[in-house]
Every structure is written in structure tokens, then in C-alpha cells.
Amino acid sequence: MAIGNITRGTCAFALSFIALSSEAQAASIFDAWLDGARPLVDIRARYESVDDQSKAIGATADTLRARLGVQSGEWNGLTALVEMDGIWDINDAFNSTRNGRTAYAIVADPQMAALNRAELSYTSDYATSLVIGRQRILLGDQRFVGNAGWRQHEQTFDAATLANNSIAGLTLTYSYVDRVNRVYGPDLPVPATGPAGAYDCNCHLFNAEYAGVPGLKLDGFGYLLDLSQNHGPASARLATQKLSTATFGVEGSYSQAIAEDLSAQLLGEYAHQNPYGNNPLAFSLDYWRGEAGLTFASITGTVGYEELQGNGTLGFSTPLATTHLFDGWADLFLTTPVNGLADIYVQGAYPVTFLARDLHIDAVKASAAYRDFSTALTTGAGSTGLGTEVDAALEFDYDKAAVLLQYASYHGAGIGLGGFPDKSIAWLQVAYKY
């Protein structure tokens, strides 16, 4: 399995560094790494049931993920990490995108054994850090760059990431990405036009985050994505090229206490997107998001609006995002429709403290959301309804273990009206992390 030029470079750098060191120094490095080493254990079992009216057969997926690795100790600011993913499909009554069961609804958790992370990190005395290798990159709220951690195999990046915190409250981050390792794993898709397991990437990610004022957070970013894939039919390669974009944006959020046990939150975000790199198209698209919320005694309610524009040929794209966090858990809009997407939503969260107390566990949290979807054309034409969705979840936490019950139900506006067929998903998940 190819693990990318930067990951191979990490190993070569580490070996060269140690080889050039004196024998005593090399021993000192390994002694420090071994003495402070700690295991990484992340086990997750999930039952997922999908009723998708666009598919001939619904899906029932029982999957198990064992993510195991080791984090070294520290030697003069230098640390190493290696981590593997093992994912087992306990049944095959679903389309994993790799198992050829295309009549079933999709549950994108293919069976695999894959390298998840392999990185070398250095932290200097000047509030600067460097991470080289296969790594997890989470920028901002992951609306544009994240690890898609909802799936059993997360998205990682073969990259070099430099971060600086020299100015109080300000974090500057730059990543050069050589390869994007997607949630589908290293195997080729079935059929060949299915989602690619990886993108070749000549990508530059810039992010500046300021949190030096109590209650205020500001984020500015520029993400230059030049994406390609070197396998599959020409149509699949062209589809990847069309995701090559230059996106620049800003986000601000503010929280203010109003009275005892009562506070208000505001959030606003804007981004603009143009073609970049090998993208053959011409377009100019905008992204907007606004939220207002209240929190009373840990009970939170939020109303929001999000818009991703489309021009009738393609929609505003976020190919590196953690998309499950946005626009509904039924995952109908992982790719923005060509006529764009507008999402009006109301959501809330409630810590069920009495239940946690009665069960003698750390926490119980209930959450729910209602979403109304429509199109968002750049031409100014009237919007068309795309359906509604209800999401709900209940999570139980005890020490290092967690149990999650989650449900999503999307009701389409009808295919002839631009909507999608109805879809509902139910999850039961048990996780342990050490």
C-alpha cells in the first residue's frame, strides 16, 4: 500500500537523523521514546440501519473498528506516533463502496487493515511546532478541513504542518498536503466510478485563529486545493479535478453572559470560492452561515442559516470537510447540489443530569435538530424546496466508554421538484478510548 511521499519522507528523516547521531545520542533518543511511550487504543462497534428509497434494498451494517497505536515519549521536543486501523464488516448486507453490493444502500465503512497515522513531531522553545507524515488535520470547526471522524476509518493527510503560538491568543497554521487518505480506505471502488480512496494533492492550507478576547473567536483561512487521482475512468478523474478550488473566508463567534445561568451566542461565516490548479471550469461561488443561540443552565438552543451557492453546473465544494457535522446526519448533501443548498435549522442540546445521576455514570446528553432544505442558485432565481430532516441523539458517557443512540429522518420534496427520495438511518454505537 502506498502511504504517500511525505509519510515515507518522515520515516527516511527519522532514520537519517538517528543514523547521523552518535551511538550514545541514538540510544538516548530511543530510551526517551520508550520510557515515555503510551498505547493508543480506540475501539468502536456500530450497528447502522439505512432505509433509502433510492435503493432497491435497505442496508444493515454491523462493523467493528480497532484503532491501535503507540505514542512515543519526548526527546528534546521530538516525538513519534504510529497507528493502524483494523475494520471488520461482521455482515455484508450493505454497500461499503468496495464490496460490490451495489443494490444495497451505502454504509461507507469498508473492511480493511490500513495505516491510519505515522508522524514525527517537533516542538521548539519558540512556540512553534512541526508535524511531518500521515496525520490528522482539524482546522476551525471542520467545515472545510477535518478528519470525517464519524466513519470507522477517518480521513488523514500526508502532510507537513507548521503551527506558531508566539502571539498570545493567536494560532497560525500552515499545512502542505501531498495526499488525502479518504474514509474509503486503500482498495479500489466497486464500480470503478465510485468514490476514490485517496486524492493526490498539491494543496496549501492557511489558517489564523484568534481567541485572545474572552468570549470572542475569530478565524481567517485560505485553502488552495489542487486535487487529482491517477486511477479509474476518465469521468472519475475529471470529477476530482473539478474539486480543485481556492477558498478564502472568515468566521467570527461571540458569547456573552446576559444574566445568571443565561448567555447568548452569535456566529457568522463567509467564504468565496474560485477554480484552482487543474480545474477546467470557470465559476465564482459564495458560502454564508449565521447562527444565534441561547444557553440556560447548560440547555442550549440555536437557530441558524447556511447557504452554499450553485450555478446550475456545480455547487460550492468542501471535499476535505467533516461533512457529517453539517446539513443533516442522513448525509444527503455530502456533495452540494448543482443548484446550491440553503439550510434553515433549529437545534438544541440538553444534559440529562438526573438520568446520569440515577445510572451512576458521568454524563447523559440529548440533542435534536430540525432542518428545512432548498436550492440556492447564484442567478437569483427563486429557490426550490429540497425537503426536511429531523435528527436526534442520546449519548451516555462513563469514564473512557460511551454509548450512542442516533437517528436521522429525511423527507424529500419529490424528485420532480428537485428533492431526493426519503431516507432514514438509525445507529447504535459502543466505543472505548484509552
C-alpha positions in Angstrom: 0.0 0.0 0.0 1.4 3.4 -1.0 1.5 5.7 2.0 2.5 8.9 0.3 5.7 10.7 -0.3 5.5 12.7 2.9 4.9 9.7 5.1 7.8 7.9 3.5 9.8 11.1 4.0 9.0 11.1 7.7 10.5 7.6 8.1 13.5 8.5 6.0 14.1 11.7 8.0 13.8 9.9 11.3 16.2 7.1 10.2 18.7 9.6 8.7 18.6 11.7 11.9 19.3 8.7 14.1 22.0 7.3 11.8 23.9 10.6 11.8 23.7 10.9 15.6 26.4 9.4 17.8 25.7 5.9 19.2 25.1 7.4 22.7 22.8 10.0 21.4 20.8 7.5 19.3 20.5 5.3 22.4 19.3 8.4 24.4 16.6 9.1 21.8 15.2 5.6 21.9 15.4 5.4 25.7 13.4 8.6 26.0 10.9 7.5 23.4 10.4 4.1 25.0 10.4 5.4 28.6 7.6 7.8 27.9 5.7 5.7 25.4 2.0 5.1 25.8 -0.5 2.9 23.9 -3.3 4.4 21.8 -6.5 2.3 21.9 -9.8 3.3 20.2 -12.4 0.5 19.8 -15.8 1.2 18.3 -18.6 -1.2 17.4 -21.5 0.1 15.4 -24.9 -1.1 14.2 -26.3 1.1 11.3 -29.6 0.6 9.6 -30.4 2.5 6.4 -33.8 2.8 4.7 -33.0 4.7 1.4 -35.9 4.9 -1.1 -33.4 5.5 -3.9 -32.0 1.9 -3.4 -33.6 -1.4 -4.2 -32.6 -2.8 -0.8 -32.0 -1.1 2.5 -28.8 -1.7 4.5 -28.0 -3.3 7.8 -24.3 -2.9 8.7 -22.6 -4.4 11.8 -19.0 -3.1 11.8 -16.1 -3.1 14.3 -13.2 -0.7 14.4 -10.0 -1.3 16.3 -7.5 1.6 16.1 -4.3 0.7 17.8 -1.0 2.5 18.0 1.7 3.9 20.2 2.8 7.5 21.1 6.4 7.8 22.0 7.9 9.8 24.8 9.6 13.1 24.1 13.3 13.7 23.5 14.4 17.4 23.1 11.0 18.2 21.6 10.9 15.3 19.2 8.2 12.6 19.4 6.9 9.9 17.1 3.5 8.2 16.6 2.3 5.2 14.6 -1.3 4.0 14.5 -3.2 1.3 12.5 -6.9 0.8 11.7 -8.5 -2.6 11.5 -12.1 -2.6 10.4 -14.3 -5.7 10.1 -17.6 -6.0 8.4 -19.4 -8.5 10.5 -22.2 -8.9 7.9 -22.4 -7.8 4.2 -26.0 -6.6 3.9 -24.8 -3.1 2.8 -22.8 -1.4 0.1 -19.5 -0.4 1.6 -18.4 1.1 -1.8 -15.8 -1.7 -2.0 -17.7 -4.9 -1.6 -19.7 -4.8 -4.9 -23.1 -5.0 -3.1 -24.4 -2.1 -5.2 -28.1 -3.0 -4.9 -28.0 -2.1 -1.2 -27.9 1.3 0.4 -24.4 2.7 1.2 -22.7 2.5 4.5 -19.2 3.7 3.8 -17.3 1.6 6.2 -15.3 -0.9 4.1 -13.4 -3.8 5.7 -9.7 -3.0 5.8 -6.4 -3.1 7.5 -4.7 0.3 6.9 -2.1 2.7 8.3 -4.0 5.5 9.9 -1.3 7.8 11.2 2.5 7.8 11.1 4.0 11.1 12.1 7.1 12.7 13.5 6.6 15.9 15.6 8.9 18.6 16.8 8.1 21.3 19.3 10.6 24.1 19.7 11.2 26.6 22.5 9.7 29.4 20.3 6.0 28.4 20.5 6.4 26.6 17.1 5.7 23.0 16.2 6.2 20.9 13.1 4.4 17.7 12.2 5.5 15.6 9.2 3.9 12.4 8.0 0.4 10.9 7.8 -1.5 13.0 10.3 -4.9 14.2 11.4 -5.7 17.9 10.5 -8.6 19.7 12.1 -9.0 23.4 11.1 -11.6 25.6 12.7 -14.9 23.8 13.1 -14.0 21.4 10.3 -16.4 22.9 7.8 -13.7 23.0 5.3 -10.9 20.7 6.6 -11.3 17.8 9.0 -11.0 14.1 9.6 -14.5 12.9 8.8 -14.3 11.1 12.1 -17.9 9.8 12.0 -16.9 7.0 9.7 -15.0 4.0 11.0 -11.8 4.9 9.0 -11.1 8.5 9.4 -9.7 10.9 6.8 -6.0 11.7 7.2 -3.4 13.7 5.3 0.2 13.0 4.2 1.4 16.5 5.0 3.8 18.8 6.7 2.1 21.1 9.2 3.7 24.2 10.9 2.0 26.0 13.7 3.0 29.0 15.8 1.6 30.5 19.0 4.1 33.2 19.7 1.4 35.9 20.0 -0.9 35.4 22.9 -4.3 34.1 21.7 -3.2 33.8 18.1 -2.5 30.4 16.4 -1.1 30.5 12.9 -1.2 27.2 10.9 0.2 26.2 7.5 -0.1 22.7 6.0 1.3 21.5 2.7 -0.7 18.3 1.8 0.7 15.7 -0.7 -2.1 13.2 -0.4 -5.6 12.9 1.1 -6.4 9.5 2.5 -10.2 9.3 2.5 -12.6 7.2 4.6 -13.0 4.6 1.9 -9.6 3.0 2.5 -6.8 1.8 0.2 -8.9 -0.6 -2.0 -10.3 0.5 -5.4 -14.0 1.3 -5.6 -16.7 -1.0 -7.0 -17.8 0.0 -9.5 -14.7 1.9 -10.8 -16.7 5.2 -10.9 -17.3 5.0 -7.1 -15.6 7.3 -4.6 -11.8 7.4 -4.7 -9.9 6.1 -1.7 -7.4 8.9 -2.0 -6.7 12.2 -3.7 -3.3 13.2 -4.9 -2.9 16.7 -3.6 -0.7 19.7 -4.3 -2.6 21.7 -1.6 -1.8 24.6 0.7 -3.9 25.2 3.8 -3.6 28.5 5.7 -5.4 29.2 8.9 -5.2 32.0 11.5 -7.3 31.7 14.7 -7.5 34.4 17.4 -9.1 33.8 20.8 -7.3 36.5 22.9 -10.5 38.2 24.0 -12.9 36.4 26.4 -15.9 35.1 24.6 -14.6 36.1 21.1 -13.1 33.8 18.5 -12.0 34.9 15.0 -10.8 32.7 12.2 -9.4 33.6 8.8 -8.4 31.0 6.2 -7.3 30.3 2.7 -7.4 26.7 1.3 -5.8 26.1 -2.1 -6.7 22.6 -3.3 -5.2 21.1 -6.5 -6.7 17.6 -6.5 -6.3 14.6 -8.8 -6.5 10.8 -8.9 -4.4 8.5 -11.1 -6.8 5.6 -11.5 -10.3 4.9 -12.5 -12.2 6.0 -15.7 -11.7 9.4 -17.2 -15.0 10.6 -15.8 -13.9 9.9 -12.2 -10.6 11.7 -12.7 -12.4 14.7 -14.2 -14.8 14.8 -11.3 -11.9 15.0 -8.9 -10.2 17.8 -10.9 -13.5 19.8 -10.6 -13.0 19.8 -6.8 -9.8 21.8 -7.2 -10.6 25.2 -5.7 -9.2 28.3 -4.0 -11.4 29.2 -1.0 -10.9 32.2 1.2 -13.0 33.1 4.2 -13.6 34.4 7.7 -15.6 33.3 10.7 -16.4 35.0 14.0 -18.2 33.9 17.1 -19.1 35.7 20.3 -20.6 34.5 23.6 -21.9 36.9 26.2 -23.4 36.4 29.6 -26.8 38.1 29.9 -27.9 37.0 33.4 -27.1 34.3 35.9 -27.1 31.0 34.1 -28.1 32.7 30.9 -25.8 33.5 27.9 -26.2 34.3 24.2 -24.1 33.2 21.3 -23.6 34.6 17.8 -21.7 33.2 14.8 -21.1 34.4 11.3 -19.1 33.0 8.5 -18.4 33.9 4.9 -16.2 32.3 2.2 -15.7 32.7 -1.5 -14.6 30.0 -4.0 -13.0 30.1 -7.4 -11.3 27.4 -9.6 -7.7 26.5 -8.8 -5.0 24.2 -10.2 -6.2 21.8 -12.8 -9.9 22.6 -12.6 -11.2 23.1 -16.1 -14.3 25.1 -15.1 -14.9 28.8 -14.5 -17.1 29.8 -11.5 -17.4 32.2 -8.6 -19.4 30.9 -5.6 -20.2 32.1 -2.1 -20.8 30.4 1.2 -22.7 32.0 4.2 -23.6 30.8 7.7 -25.2 32.7 10.6 -26.3 31.4 14.0 -27.9 32.8 17.1 -28.2 30.8 20.3 -29.1 30.9 24.0 -27.8 28.8 26.8 -29.7 28.5 30.1 -28.3 26.2 32.8 -26.5 24.1 30.2 -29.6 23.8 28.0 -28.7 25.2 24.5 -30.9 26.2 21.7 -29.7 27.5 18.3 -31.3 28.8 15.1 -29.2 29.1 12.0 -29.0 29.6 8.3 -26.4 28.1 5.9 -26.1 28.7 2.2 -23.7 27.1 -0.3 -24.3 28.6 -3.8 -24.5 26.7 -7.0 -24.5 27.9 -10.7 -26.6 25.1 -12.3 -23.4 23.2 -13.3 -21.8 22.7 -9.9 -22.2 23.7 -6.3 -19.8 25.1 -3.7 -17.5 22.2 -2.8 -15.9 21.2 0.5 -14.1 17.9 -0.4 -11.8 17.9 2.8 -14.6 18.7 5.3 -16.1 16.7 8.1 -19.4 16.9 6.3 -21.5 14.7 8.7 -21.4 17.6 11.2 -23.3 19.9 8.7 -26.6 19.7 6.7 -28.1 16.7 8.4 -27.0 13.3 9.7 -28.8 11.5 6.9 -25.8 12.6 4.7 -27.9 13.6 1.6 -25.8 16.6 1.0 -22.2 15.4 1.3 -21.8 16.9 -2.2 -23.5 20.3 -2.8 -26.3 20.1 -5.4 -25.5 21.9 -8.7 -28.3 24.4 -7.8 -26.8 25.1 -4.4 -28.1 24.4 -1.0 -29.8 26.5 1.7 -30.4 25.0 5.1 -32.6 26.7 7.8 -32.2 24.8 11.1 -33.2 24.8 14.7 -31.3 22.6 17.1 -30.9 22.1 20.8 -28.9 20.1 23.4 -29.8 19.1 26.9 -27.6 17.4 29.6 -29.9 14.9 31.3 -28.2 15.2 34.7 -30.9 13.3 36.7 -30.5 10.3 34.4 -26.7 10.4 34.7 -27.1 10.5 38.4 -29.5 7.6 38.6 -27.4 5.5 36.3 -24.2 6.4 38.2 -22.4 7.5 35.1 -20.5 10.7 34.1 -23.0 12.3 31.7 -26.1 11.8 29.5 -26.7 14.2 26.7 -29.8 14.6 24.5 -29.8 16.6 21.3 -32.2 17.2 18.4 -32.4 19.3 15.2 -34.9 20.2 12.5 -33.7 21.3 9.0 -35.5 22.8 6.0 -33.6 22.5 2.7 -33.9 24.4 -0.5 -31.8 25.4 -3.5 -29.5 28.5 -3.6 -28.8 29.5 -7.2 -26.3 32.3 -7.9 -28.6 33.6 -10.7 -31.1 35.0 -8.1 -33.9 32.6 -9.4 -36.5 31.6 -6.8 -35.5 28.7 -4.5 -37.0 25.2 -4.7 -37.7 23.1 -1.7 -35.4 20.1 -1.3 -37.1 18.5 1.7 -36.8 18.5 5.5 -34.9 16.4 8.1 -35.2 15.6 11.8 -32.1 14.4 13.7 -32.0 13.2 17.3 -29.3 11.6 19.6 -28.8 10.3 23.1 -25.3 9.8 24.4 -24.1 8.1 27.6 -20.5 8.6 28.9 -18.8 6.7 31.6 -15.0 7.1 32.1 -13.4 6.0 28.8 -16.5 4.4 27.4 -19.5 5.8 25.5 -22.8 4.6 24.1 -24.6 6.5 21.4 -28.1 6.2 20.0 -28.7 8.4 16.9 -31.4 8.7 14.4 -31.9 10.8 11.2 -35.0 11.0 9.0 -35.1 13.0 5.7 -38.3 13.6 3.8 -37.8 14.7 0.2 -39.8 17.3 -1.6 -40.1 14.9 -4.6 -37.6 14.1 -7.3 -39.6 16.1 -9.9 -39.3 19.2 -7.6 -35.6 18.9 -7.2 -35.7 16.9 -3.9 -34.4 13.4 -3.1 -36.1 10.2 -2.2 -36.9 9.7 1.6 -34.0 8.3 3.7 -33.8 7.4 7.3 -30.8 6.0 9.3 -30.6 4.6 12.9 -27.3 3.9 14.8 -26.3 2.1 17.9 -22.7 2.6 18.8 -20.4 1.5 21.7 -17.0 3.0 22.0 -13.9 2.7 24.2 -10.9 5.1 24.0 -7.7 4.9 26.0 
